[in-house]
Every structure is written in C-alpha cells, then in structure tokens.
Amino acid sequence: MLAPAAIDTIALFRTLNTNARRALAEHGELLRFSQGEMLWNAGDAARGLHVLLEGEVRVVRIVGGRQHVVHTEGPGGTLGDAALFDGLPYPATAVASRPSVCAMFSRKALHAAMESDASLAFALLGRLATRLRQVLGRLDGANARTVRQRLAHFLIGKFDTGGRSTFALGGTQTEVAEELGTVREVLVRELRDLREARLIAPAGRGRVRVLSAARLRQRAGARS
C-alpha cells in the first residue's frame, strides 16, 4: 500500500477523482532499486505499471551483441506499460542508471482506478503516444545525423537544460555511447576532437565545460 500523499505527487494521477486515487494507493507498491540493478530483463513476465518517483531508468535492447537505449525515464516517467497492457513479456530490459524509487501498480489496481475515473485510460494512452513519438524521434535522429552531430546535439541539450556551461555527462562513457547509438571507442574519439577544436574542455571526472555554444550548435546541425 502507498501513502495517499505519494499518489498526489504523480502528475499522471493528479487530476483523478478521490476514489481513483484511493484505489491506486491501496493497491500500489513502493520499490527501490540501487544503481545498476535490473527492474526486469527482456522476456520476463510483466508485473505492473512502474511510475518513477526518484532517479533514472534506462530501457535497453541488445541487438547484434550491442546494447541500444530505447528510452530513458526520469521522475514522473512510466515503464512497463506496453507489456502490461498487451499481456506479453517485456520486450526490453530496464536498468536503474541511478538509485531509483518506483511506485508499481498491477493491472488489477489500474482497473479499479479506471472504474472510478475513466480519464485514467486516456492519460495512460497519452503516455504511450508520447513514448512512441520519442522513440520515433530517436530513430530519425540516428538515421539523419552522424555520431559527431548526435554528440554535439546531446551536449547542447545538456547545456540548454541546465543553463550552465559546465555539467556532467550524466552517465559513464559506455552509457552515453549507448544513448547516442554508438560504442565507447567512437565516443572517446569524438570527445577528443571536440576538445582539440576547443568547443569543449574537461572539467573533472565525467564533466565537461562548453567553450563555444554557438560553434557546438553549428556542429550539431551540420551535414558534413
């Protein structure tokens, strides 16, 4: 059982009526995962809808011996919804890239909440639609951009989000490479090229400083 206050912190459920939120609280379960711990492996039976309260979870697939990131979720993100609703095993593996806390809701819990407030169904469909657009956007980016462009785009995204010229990459070099659809060796080479071009500079373990955001943006959009 979850505390009702925990349900109120989840934006996805915030507009539901009192009975629906009560049903979710009564049937919900709080789960904690350490960094690197698997929430589930591809092929496991679906357990429930996971809503991330704290931390970060990466959903990955292994293709041709290489690990590819399907999507990454932060607080408020949902996980495992597709497998829960189609009744098939999880199609990918979910791993906590940081210490994470999830609220998990079984199919029974969601059904009880929907009986009280049908708008929950539309909210969950909205999340699936958003996920689909994100995955398609990732595929388009991988097909239309070189690794050099994707790395520049990734760094500019970090720069814009934090509003600071110095920031953490947000993962190991291997994790960042997987996020960009490449391998660590290629990422290391591209980071070195950016340093030599004086677009970025090292700023401590796992951190970089942007020296020229304008030139980095140009590289992100360049076609050569």
Summary of the structure (lengths in Angstrom):
residues: 224
radius of gyration: 19.6
end to end distance: 54.9
largest distance: 60.1
contacts: 669
relative contact order: 0.13
helix: 47%
strand: 23%
